[in-house]
């Protein structure tokens, strides 16, 4: 089953959602001895899932936690029947809502509510919400809905005294998986669970991967006390520690519905990648690049007579053990590491955990976006973006920026800090990109401002070097070879902006463009089309702000600044099937987006607009009128 997902800008705090507990609340409580749990995700309801269920039964698991995407198009009843026939109608089986699941209408809420009753836990009144919590045989479980619910997680874990806790949800953040998934669940869920020392279980990416012990998920900070650094790499990958402020994350998505490859943190062998977005956090990867088969992660809690010790392993349906590790649980809180700038800071503040007796979690601190600083003008005689001062902006200067990205520097352009703000970030990349190919001299190409002014229309689009990373370190045929970069060296290109998904499944997400705010780069937006319905607008951290004209089928995005409209395609043929969006702004901020011409037609692929001298009279709303005022962010 496929479900349309909508990003909502209003957070609903479910403080009073269903809380289930079968244990007391005095001293720290561990699980029953040798309590084994199976973790799977992305199963479908076919023969592969049946093999995984057989494996779970043969391994003697006492509980299944299924991290979403249950039946896909196989049918929910078939999925439920397979579980009942293999594990039994009373077997403890709980799950998280996935993006392919219709939680209520497909009967999953009712199925898991019934399982809670059969597990001896009091059911909630009414339907089971997608964010819920349960404690079974001493294991505290917190299930979070799609796109995150940090307030609920806080309400479930604040004051909790269980030794072992697991946070479960379906979707990921890009850095928390090794495939191609974007930033979907949100960092607050990850960071809240880490602060309370809860293991984080996810699915969504159809692979298996596990991190080392992390002091920060968002900043990719490995606990180098637990994992001493050897040769520049945090070692001891199979000995983990969970405590207030420390956790590890895993994706277990080899449940039966396809297996994917490793796209990130290459190479495909340990210790994997250590660059930006990786930082040697990964302890194990099991994808098609490692010959992966379907299987399940198993964790047995309270082993060897030690209530604070657990042992985990991933086994495939061929009986091969792929990963083995041990986990120690501690109640000793830690101080969080210093917050460093990240690519996608989470605006606002997260709820502060209620103080508890033992353990005492460190209050959650959500990174606050650094206000944009006024760039220092480039001195006369210098070329913006020219890091090595050789009189031209080329791939060598990009390498300088890339090697310093995300760091504080004090040497200005020589360290990739082209706006001399003291920090190397995406603004510096824009400066490099807009001056790429320019040289100092009487025939140099005029500079294009990265923030178009009210009257200047960009006249050209500079082409950066084709430096897309590949698995085999050989540059593509279009990649220039900078003079000081050794031949054969690959220069990675980082995504500076990544959006949420389109609303419809299949081949729908098509064209995109970045609208640059003329006075505040942080208020710029990404505009993209969904060929099966409407146009989406995201902010720079990937959060959807608007979904425009969802009943239309829009197939192209052509972004122009200060564009005089004549209502014609490039070829000059009169037409009516085009939707034009006016991008406006008010006061200090705000963003697009107003439908100014709309029709039910479907423009063909490759449609582009032709400029003219007059704006046509068919403008049903003015440029300043918002399309969706309730979703419009307030001006700063």
Residue pairs with C-beta under 8 A, 6 or more apart in sequence:
1 71
1 72
1 73
1 76
1 100
1 101
1 102
1 106
2 72
2 73
2 100
2 505
3 99
3 100
3 101
3 102
4 503
4 504
5 99
5 146
5 147
5 500
5 501
5 503
6 503
6 544
6 547
7 147
7 500
7 543
7 544
8 147
9 543
9 545
9 631
11 151
13 151
13 152
13 351
14 129
14 131
14 149
14 151
14 152
14 155
15 151
15 152
15 155
17 124
17 129
17 131
17 132
17 133
17 152
17 155
18 123
18 124
18 125
18 128
18 129
18 132
18 133
19 133
19 156
20 116
20 121
20 122
20 132
20 133
20 134
20 135
21 121
21 134
21 135
22 120
22 121
22 135
22 136
22 137
23 29
23 135
23 138
23 162
25 159
25 161
26 161
27 161
28 161
28 162
28 163
28 331
28 358
29 138
29 161
29 162
29 163
30 138
30 162
30 163
30 164
30 301
30 302
30 307
30 308
31 137
31 138
31 139
31 163
31 164
31 301
31 302
31 307
32 137
32 138
32 302
33 302
33 303
33 305
33 307
34 300
34 301
34 302
34 303
35 62
35 63
35 137
35 138
35 139
35 300
35 301
35 302
36 59
36 60
36 61
36 62
36 63
36 298
36 299
36 300
36 301
37 61
37 62
37 63
37 64
37 65
37 139
37 166
37 298
37 299
37 300
37 301
38 56
38 59
38 61
38 63
38 64
38 65
38 296
38 297
38 298
39 64
39 65
39 67
39 201
39 250
39 252
39 296
39 297
39 298
39 299
40 52
40 56
40 64
40 65
40 66
40 67
40 203
40 252
40 254
40 255
40 296
40 297
41 66
41 67
41 68
41 69
41 98
41 170
41 202
41 203
41 204
41 251
41 252
41 253
41 255
42 67
42 68
42 69
42 98
42 203
42 204
42 206
42 253
42 254
42 255
42 256
42 257
42 258
43 49
43 52
43 66
43 69
43 70
43 71
43 79
43 255
43 256
43 257
44 69
44 71
44 72
44 74
44 79
44 255
44 256
44 257
45 70
45 71
45 72
45 74
45 75
45 78
45 79
45 82
46 74
46 256
46 257
48 255
48 256
48 257
48 294
48 317
49 79
49 82
49 255
49 256
49 257
50 82
50 86
50 256
51 256
51 294
51 317
52 254
52 255
52 256
52 294
52 295
52 296
52 317
53 82
53 83
53 86
53 87
54 86
54 317
55 295
55 296
55 315
55 316
55 317
56 64
56 87
56 296
57 86
57 87
59 296
59 298
59 315
61 296
61 298
62 92
62 137
63 92
63 93
63 94
63 136
63 137
63 139
64 87
64 91
64 92
64 93
64 94
65 94
65 95
65 96
65 141
65 166
65 168
65 201
66 93
66 94
66 95
66 96
66 203
66 255
67 95
67 96
67 98
67 168
67 169
67 170
67 201
67 202
67 203
67 204
67 252
67 253
68 95
68 96
68 97
68 98
68 99
68 100
68 101
68 169
68 170
68 171
68 203
68 204
69 98
69 99
69 100
69 101
69 170
69 203
69 204
69 253
69 255
69 257
70 76
70 79
70 95
70 98
70 100
70 101
70 108
71 78
71 79
71 101
71 106
72 100
72 257
76 106
76 107
76 108
76 111
77 107
80 107
80 111
83 91
83 93
87 93
89 118
90 118
92 115
92 118
92 119
92 136
93 112
93 115
94 112
94 115
94 116
94 134
94 141
94 143
95 108
95 112
95 143
95 168
96 130
96 143
96 144
96 168
96 169
96 170
96 203
97 103
97 108
97 130
97 143
97 145
97 146
97 170
98 146
98 170
98 171
98 203
98 204
99 146
99 170
99 171
99 204
99 501
101 108
102 108
103 109
103 130
104 127
109 127
109 128
109 129
109 130
110 127
110 128
112 128
112 132
113 123
113 124
113 127
113 128
116 122
116 123
116 128
116 134
117 123
119 134
119 136
121 134
121 135
121 136
124 132
129 145
130 143
130 145
130 146
131 143
131 144
131 145
131 149
131 152
132 143
133 140
133 141
133 142
133 143
133 156
134 141
134 143
135 141
135 162
138 162
138 163
138 164
138 301
138 302
139 162
139 164
139 165
139 166
139 301
140 156
140 157
140 160
140 162
140 164
140 165
140 166
140 198
141 165
141 166
141 168
142 152
142 153
142 156
142 157
142 165
142 166
142 167
142 168
142 193
142 198
143 168
143 169
144 150
144 152
144 153
144 167
144 168
144 169
144 185
144 189
145 152
145 169
146 169
146 170
146 171
146 184
146 185
147 171
147 184
147 185
147 186
148 169
148 185
148 186
148 188
148 189
149 189
150 186
150 188
150 189
150 191
150 192
150 350
150 351
150 364
151 350
151 351
153 167
153 189
153 192
153 193
153 196
154 192
154 350
154 351
154 353
154 354
154 364
157 165
157 192
157 193
157 196
157 198
157 353
157 361
158 196
158 353
158 354
158 356
158 361
159 354
159 356
159 357
160 196
160 356
161 356
161 357
161 358
163 307
163 308
163 329
163 331
164 199
164 301
164 302
164 310
164 329
165 193
165 196
165 197
165 198
165 199
166 198
166 199
166 200
166 201
167 189
167 193
167 198
167 199
167 200
167 201
168 201
168 202
169 185
169 189
169 201
169 202
170 185
170 202
170 203
170 204
171 181
171 184
171 185
171 202
171 204
172 181
172 184
172 185
172 202
172 204
172 205
172 251
173 183
173 184
173 185
173 186
173 187
173 190
173 217
173 218
174 181
174 182
174 183
174 264
174 277
174 498
175 217
175 218
175 220
175 277
175 278
176 190
176 202
176 211
176 217
176 249
176 251
177 202
177 204
177 205
177 207
177 209
177 251
177 264
178 205
178 207
178 209
178 251
178 262
178 263
178 264
178 265
178 272
178 282
178 285
178 287
179 205
179 206
179 207
179 260
179 261
179 262
179 263
179 264
179 287
180 205
180 260
180 263
181 204
181 205
182 498
182 499
182 500
182 501
182 542
183 344
183 498
183 500
183 541
183 542
184 204
184 500
184 501
185 202
186 346
187 217
187 218
187 344
187 346
187 366
188 346
188 350
188 364
188 366
190 200
190 217
190 218
190 249
191 216
191 217
191 218
191 350
191 364
191 366
192 350
192 353
192 364
193 199
193 200
193 247
194 200
194 214
194 216
194 217
194 245
194 246
194 247
195 244
195 245
195 336
195 353
195 361
195 362
195 363
195 364
196 244
196 353
196 361
197 242
197 243
197 244
197 245
197 246
197 247
197 329
197 330
197 331
197 359
197 361
198 242
198 247
199 242
199 247
199 248
199 250
199 299
199 327
200 217
200 247
200 248
200 249
200 250
201 250
201 252
202 249
202 250
202 251
202 252
202 253
203 251
203 252
203 253
203 255
204 251
204 253
205 251
205 253
205 260
206 253
206 254
206 257
206 258
206 259
206 260
207 251
207 253
207 254
207 259
207 260
207 261
207 262
207 285
207 286
207 287
207 288
207 292
208 250
208 251
208 252
208 253
208 254
208 284
208 285
208 286
208 287
208 292
208 295
208 297
208 314
208 322
208 323
209 250
209 251
209 282
209 284
209 285
209 286
209 287
210 248
210 249
210 250
210 251
210 282
210 283
210 284
210 314
210 323
210 325
211 248
211 249
211 250
211 281
211 282
211 283
212 222
212 223
212 226
212 227
212 234
212 237
212 240
212 248
212 280
212 281
212 282
212 283
213 222
213 223
213 226
213 227
213 240
213 241
213 242
213 246
213 247
213 248
214 220
214 221
214 222
214 223
214 246
214 247
214 248
214 249
214 281
215 221
215 222
215 223
215 245
215 246
215 334
215 336
215 337
216 336
216 337
216 339
217 247
217 249
218 342
218 346
218 367
219 337
219 339
219 340
219 342
220 277
220 278
220 279
220 281
221 279
221 337
222 234
222 279
222 280
222 281
223 234
223 241
223 246
224 234
226 236
226 239
226 240
226 241
226 246
227 234
227 235
227 236
227 237
227 239
228 234
228 235
228 236
229 235
232 274
233 271
233 274
233 280
234 280
237 270
237 271
237 283
237 284
237 325
238 283
238 324
238 325
238 326
239 325
239 326
239 328
240 248
240 325
240 326
240 327
240 328
241 327
241 328
241 329
241 330
242 248
242 327
242 328
242 329
242 330
243 329
243 330
243 331
243 332
243 333
243 334
243 359
244 331
244 332
244 333
244 334
244 359
244 360
244 361
244 362
245 333
245 334
245 335
245 336
245 361
245 362
246 330
246 334
248 283
248 327
250 297
252 296
252 297
252 314
254 286
254 292
254 293
254 294
254 295
254 296
254 316
255 294
255 296
256 294
259 287
259 288
259 292
259 293
259 294
260 287
260 288
261 287
261 288
261 289
262 268
262 285
262 287
262 288
262 289
262 290
264 273
264 277
264 278
265 272
265 273
265 275
265 277
265 278
265 282
265 285
266 272
266 273
266 469
266 471
267 273
268 285
268 287
268 289
268 290
270 282
270 283
270 284
270 285
271 280
271 282
272 278
272 280
272 282
272 285
273 280
273 282
274 280
275 492
276 405
276 406
276 492
276 494
277 494
283 323
283 325
284 314
284 322
284 323
284 325
286 292
286 314
286 322
286 323
292 316
292 322
293 316
293 317
293 318
293 320
294 316
294 317
295 314
295 315
295 316
295 317
295 322
296 314
296 315
297 312
297 313
297 314
297 323
298 312
298 313
298 314
298 315
299 310
299 311
299 312
299 327
300 310
300 311
300 312
301 310
302 309
302 310
303 309
303 310
303 311
308 328
308 329
308 330
309 326
309 327
309 328
309 329
310 326
310 327
310 328
310 329
311 324
311 325
311 326
311 327
312 323
312 324
312 325
312 326
312 327
313 321
313 322
313 323
313 324
313 325
314 321
314 322
314 323
315 321
315 322
316 322
331 358
331 359
332 359
333 359
333 360
333 361
333 362
334 362
335 362
336 362
336 365
339 365
339 367
340 406
341 367
341 370
341 406
341 423
341 425
342 367
342 406
343 406
343 426
343 496
344 498
344 540
344 541
344 542
345 367
345 368
345 369
345 370
345 541
346 366
346 367
346 541
347 368
347 369
347 541
348 366
349 366
349 368
350 364
350 365
350 366
351 364
352 363
352 364
353 361
353 363
353 364
369 522
370 423
372 427
372 520
372 521
372 522
373 421
375 419
375 420
375 421
375 427
376 419
376 420
376 421
378 384
378 418
381 440
382 389
382 413
383 391
383 392
383 393
383 435
383 438
383 439
383 440
383 444
384 393
384 413
384 418
384 431
384 434
384 435
384 447
385 393
385 397
385 413
385 418
385 431
385 432
385 433
385 434
385 435
385 436
385 438
386 392
386 393
386 397
386 413
386 435
386 440
387 396
387 397
387 400
387 401
387 413
387 414
387 415
387 416
387 418
388 396
388 397
388 400
388 414
388 484
389 413
389 414
390 396
391 439
391 440
391 441
392 437
392 438
392 439
392 440
393 432
393 435
393 436
393 437
393 438
393 439
394 436
394 437
394 465
394 480
394 482
395 465
395 467
395 480
395 481
395 482
395 485
395 491
396 482
396 483
396 484
396 485
397 416
397 432
398 432
398 436
398 464
398 465
398 467
398 491
399 482
399 485
399 491
400 414
400 415
400 416
401 416
401 418
401 424
401 428
401 429
401 432
402 416
402 491
402 492
402 494
403 416
404 415
404 416
404 417
404 424
405 416
405 424
405 425
405 429
405 494
406 424
406 425
407 415
407 423
407 424
408 422
408 423
408 424
409 415
409 416
409 417
409 422
409 423
409 424
410 422
411 417
412 418
412 420
413 420
415 424
416 424
416 428
417 423
417 424
417 428
418 427
418 428
418 431
418 432
419 427
419 428
419 431
421 427
426 496
426 497
426 521
427 450
427 521
429 496
430 450
430 516
430 521
431 450
433 450
433 462
433 464
434 447
434 448
434 449
434 450
434 462
435 447
435 448
435 462
436 462
436 463
436 464
436 465
437 445
437 462
437 463
438 444
438 445
438 447
448 458
448 459
448 460
448 462
449 456
450 516
450 521
451 516
451 517
451 518
451 519
451 521
452 458
452 516
452 518
452 561
452 562
453 518
454 518
454 562
455 562
456 561
456 562
457 560
457 561
457 562
457 563
458 561
464 493
465 479
465 480
465 482
465 491
466 476
466 478
466 479
467 475
467 479
467 490
467 491
467 492
467 493
468 476
468 493
469 490
469 492
469 493
470 476
470 490
473 488
473 489
473 490
474 488
474 490
475 481
475 488
475 489
475 490
481 487
485 491
497 514
497 526
497 540
497 542
498 542
499 512
499 526
499 528
499 536
499 538
499 542
499 544
500 536
500 538
500 542
500 543
500 544
501 509
502 508
502 509
502 528
502 530
502 536
503 530
503 533
503 534
503 536
503 547
503 550
504 530
504 531
504 532
504 533
506 532
507 531
508 530
508 531
508 532
508 533
509 528
509 529
509 530
509 531
510 528
510 529
510 530
510 531
510 555
510 556
510 557
511 528
511 529
511 555
511 556
511 557
511 558
512 526
512 527
512 528
512 529
512 557
513 526
513 527
513 528
513 557
513 558
513 559
514 524
514 525
514 526
514 527
514 559
515 524
515 525
515 526
515 527
515 559
515 583
515 591
515 592
516 524
517 523
517 524
517 525
517 585
517 589
517 591
518 585
519 588
520 588
520 589
520 636
522 540
523 539
523 585
523 589
523 590
523 591
524 540
525 537
525 538
525 539
525 540
525 545
525 591
525 592
525 593
526 537
526 538
526 539
526 540
527 535
527 536
527 537
527 557
527 559
527 581
527 592
527 593
528 535
528 536
528 538
528 557
529 535
529 536
529 554
529 555
529 556
529 557
530 536
530 554
531 553
531 554
531 555
532 553
533 550
533 551
533 552
533 553
533 554
534 547
534 548
534 549
534 550
534 551
534 552
534 554
535 547
535 548
535 549
535 554
535 557
535 579
535 581
535 593
536 544
536 546
536 547
536 548
537 544
537 545
537 546
537 547
537 548
537 591
537 592
537 593
538 544
538 545
539 545
539 591
539 633
545 591
545 631
545 632
545 633
546 592
546 593
546 627
546 628
546 631
546 632
548 581
548 593
548 595
548 627
548 628
549 579
549 595
549 598
552 579
552 598
552 599
552 600
552 602
553 602
554 579
554 603
555 602
555 603
555 604
555 605
555 607
556 603
556 605
556 606
556 607
556 608
558 607
558 608
558 609
560 609
560 611
563 609
563 611
564 611
564 612
564 613
564 614
564 615
565 580
565 609
565 611
565 612
565 614
565 615
565 616
566 610
566 611
566 612
566 613
566 614
566 616
567 574
567 575
567 578
567 597
567 616
567 618
568 574
568 575
568 609
568 610
568 612
569 575
569 607
569 608
569 609
569 610
570 607
570 608
570 609
570 610
572 610
575 601
575 603
576 599
576 601
577 599
577 600
577 601
577 602
577 603
578 597
578 599
578 601
578 603
578 607
578 609
579 595
579 597
579 598
579 599
580 595
580 596
580 597
580 609
581 592
581 593
581 594
581 595
581 596
582 592
582 593
582 594
582 596
582 623
583 591
583 592
583 593
584 590
584 592
584 594
584 623
584 624
585 591
586 624
586 635
587 635
588 635
588 636
589 633
589 634
589 635
589 636
590 632
590 633
590 634
590 635
591 632
591 633
592 627
593 626
593 627
594 621
594 622
594 623
594 624
594 625
594 626
594 627
595 621
595 627
596 619
596 620
596 621
596 623
597 616
597 618
597 619
597 620
598 620
626 632
